[in-house]
Amino acid sequence: MKKTGTVRVGISGWTYAPWRGQFYPKGLPQKHELSYAARHFRSIEINGTFYGLQRPESFGRWRDETPEDFVFAVKGSRFITHMKRLQEIETPLANFFASGLLRLGPKLGPILWQFPPNMAFDPALFESFLSLLPHDCDAAIALAKRHDGRLKGRAWLKSDADQPIRHAFEIRHDSFRSPAFIEMLRRHNVALVCADTVEWPLLMDITADFIYCRLHGSEQLYVSGYEDEALDLWAERIRAWATGGEPEHATRVLAPLPSRKKGRDVYLYFDNTDKKLRAPVDADHLGERLADLMPRSDRKAA
């Protein structure tokens, strides 16, 4: 009998003014928005970590405000990926891990590394970056201890979790349609993000022991919603991944992997958050299609 992986469907971020009085009940204090969203979804991406180093107190508060079985995905620093462009990033990477994300403990899910559209695949550069990434809490703590003076007096250098540290790469340049890149990710057990958008490659090669998807809007970036037919298709794909298989008619660089008895964990986030109330609605509707894979007890209780 196959063992099914854990499926988590959620949203990218939670602080959006147009959602107030719509997804969020009218009059709900902004400080309660995370706890409200976390009762609806099993996971949420933290966006603020992409723009700047957060503080341990913030990570601790986010942990306290969410249910016991909740997991955060954490966006990696754009200082590393967009500004430094993976060059001379040993200290910035240490600062990132020392900034407090380990305070999430067992609620720390995958770390998302998003690369800019004008960044092409450089094998040596990406191999160097992959070799720096920690894959367990002990390695993450050891890296964090190499932080510089920016984190003096505010570094968080411990974890109460014993778990793997997972990483996912979201690429946005056609040069990554490369067997060498797919094989590189597989060697390091790093997931290739399956990103649904009209602007970037949509690849479904499995490169890790988990799956990471981001649905940005297939017609208009960050805006377009997903109708029933599209949600049905994504539900089928998730079922295939979660049970150890691969979806049919998927775009890949390499041939599909053999089916395995142990399923893969699946993380899927709706990032169509602009202007319209699409992300939480779409996440709810996809969750309904996967209810048997995502037991939720009283998660939606207010």
N, C-alpha and C positions, 0 to 999 in steps of 0.2 A: 504493500500500500504506500502510495506517495505521501511524503510529508509536505504540506503546503507552507509556503513562506508567509511572512507577515505582510499585509497590505496596508499602506497608509496613504490616504488621499487627503490633500489639504490645499492651502492657499499660500501665495508668496506675499508675506507681510500682512499686517492687520490694521495699520493706522491710515485710513483713507476717509477724508471728509465726506465724499458723496455717499458713503455707506451709512452714515449716521441718520437715524430715522428711517432707514430702509432695512439693511441687514441688521444693524444694531438698533435696538428699540429706542424710540424717541425718549430723550432725557437720560439715557445711560451715560454715566460719567466716563470720560475718555480713559481714565485709569483702570476701568473695568472691561475695556474692550478686548484685551487679550484673554482674560479668563472666560469671557462670553464666547469668543471664537474657538477657544480650545475645548469648549464643551460640545461644539459642533463637529470639529475635525480632529483627526488623530495626529496631525503634524502640521507645522507651519514653518516656512522659511523665515529666518531672521535676515532682514535686508540691511539694517543699520551697520552691521559688521563690514559690509562692502565699502562703505563711505568713510569709516574712521574707526579707530580703536575704541571699543566700549569699556566700561568699568566692571569689575567683579560684582559690584552691588547690583548692577542691572541684570546680569546673568542670574544672580541669586534670586532677585525679585521675579524674573520670568519663570524660573523653576518653581517658585512657591505658588505662583498664580495659576498653574496648569495642573491637570489631573495626573494621577500617579503613572498611568500608562501612556502618557503623552511624550512625543519626541520632537525636538527642534532640528531642522536642517540649518546650517550656518553658512552664510555666503563669505567666501574668502575675501581678503582685502584687495581692493582695486589698486592700492599702492604697489602691491606685489605684481599683479597681473597686467595692469594698464599703464602705470607710471614707470615702474622699474622694468617692466616687461621681462620678468624672470631673471634679470641680471643683477648680481650682487645683492641677493635677497636673503642671505642667511640670518642677518640680524632682524630685518623686518618680519621674517617668518617666526623667529623666536618671540618677538614682541607680540605678534598676533596670538600665539598660543599662550603667552603669559597674561594676556589682557582680561582673562576671566572665563573663557568658554568652557574650561574644564570644571568650572563651578556648576555647570549644568548636570554633572554626574551622569547617571543613567539616562537622562533626557537629552544627552548630546547624540544627535544622529549624524548623518553624512555632512561633510564639509564640501560645499560647492565652489569650484574654481571656474570662474567665467572669464573667457578670453575675448579680447576686442575683435571686431570684424576684420580689421586690417592686420591682424597677427597671423602669419603663416606658420606652418609646421616646420620647426627647426629641430631635427632629431637630437642633436647634441644638447641643445638648450633644454628640451623637454625631458630628456633622460636625466640631466643634472637636477632639474626641479623634482622629478619623481623620486630620485634617490634621497632627497632631503625630507620628504613627507613622513611623519610618524604614523605607524599603523597600530599602535596600542597606547594605553594611557601612560605607561612608564616611559616610552620613547617620547611622548608629547611633553611630559614633565621635564625630561632631560633637555629637550630642545628649548622649552620655555625658560629654563634657568640661564640660558645664554642671552637673555634680553639685555638691552642697554639702559642708559639712564632715564630714558623717557618713561620707563615703567617703574622707576624707583619709588618705593613706598606704596605701590598699587598693583604689584604683580600677584597673580594667583598661581601657585606652584604645587598644587595637590589635586587629587581627585578621589572621590569615594566610590568610584565605579571601576570594575574590572571588565573591560570590554574592548573590542577592536575600535580603532579610529578609521572611519571610512571616508573615502574621497571620491569626488565625481568631477569630471571635466566637461564643461560646455564650450564647444568650439563653434566658431562663426566664420570660418574661411574654408574654401573648397580644397585647399591643399591638404587638409586633414583626411580626405578620402584616400587614405594610404594604408596598405597592408602593414607597413612598418609601424605606423602609429597604433593601429589596433593591437598588434602583437606586443608593442611596448606597454600599453595599458594592461593587457592580460598578464604580463610578467609581474607587474606591480599590484595587481588586483585593484585597479582603479576603474570606476564605471565611466563609460562614455554616455553622457547625458543624451537621452532621446528628446530632442527639442522640436516641438511642433510649431512651425512658423513658415511664412512664405519667404523669409529673407535669408535663412541659414540652412545648412545641410540637415536633413532629417535622416539620421542613421540609427539603425537598431541592432548593431553588432553588440553582442554580450561580451563584456570584457572583465567582469568582476562577479563576485558571488551575490550581488544585489543589482537591482535596476533602479535608475533615477530618471524620471521624466519631468519635463516642464512644458506646459501647454500655454503658449503665448498668444494664441489666436491664429487660426490657420488662414484667415483671409486678410485681416488688418491687425498689425502688431499691437499687442497689449489691449486690444479693444474687442475683437470679434469673439462671439460666444460659440458654443458647441450645441448643435441641435441633436435630436434623438439618434439619428443614424450615426453621427460621429461619436457620440457617447457610447453607443452599443459597440462600435468598433474598438474603442479604447478599453472597454470592459473585457472584450474578448482577448485583447492583447495582454491585459493584466492577468487574466486567468491562465493564459499560456505560460507567462513568465513565472507566476506564483507556484505553478505545479511542475516546474522544471523543464518546460518546453520553450518553444519560440513561436511567435505569431506567424501566420501565413502571409505571403505577399509583402514581406518587410524589405525595405531597402537596406542592403548591407554592403560592406566592402569585401568581407570574406564569407565563406560558406557558413551556414548555421551550425551551431555546436550540437553534438548528440544530446538527446533528451536524458535527463538524470532523475533519479528517484527523489532526491531532496529538492524541494522547491526553492525559489529565490525570494528574498524580501523585495518588495516593490514600494518605492516612494514616488508619488506623483503630485505635482503642484500646479495649480492654475495660476498663471501670471497675467491673465487678461483682466487687469485690475483698473485700467483707466476709464474714466467717464461713466461707464455703465456698470450696473450691479451684476456683472457676469461671473466673476471668479467664484464667489461663495455659492451662487445658484448652481453653476455648473458642477462644482465640487460636491454639493449636496446630491444632485441628480446622478452623478457617477457613483457616489457612495451607495445610493439606493440600489443600483444595479449589482453592487458587490457586497450587499449586506451579509450574505452567508460567509464571506471571507473576512468581514470586519465587524465582529461582535462589538456592540457599542453600549450596552446596558442602558443607563440613564444619562448618557453623555449630553443629550440635548436639554436636560432639565434646566430651567432658568434658576 
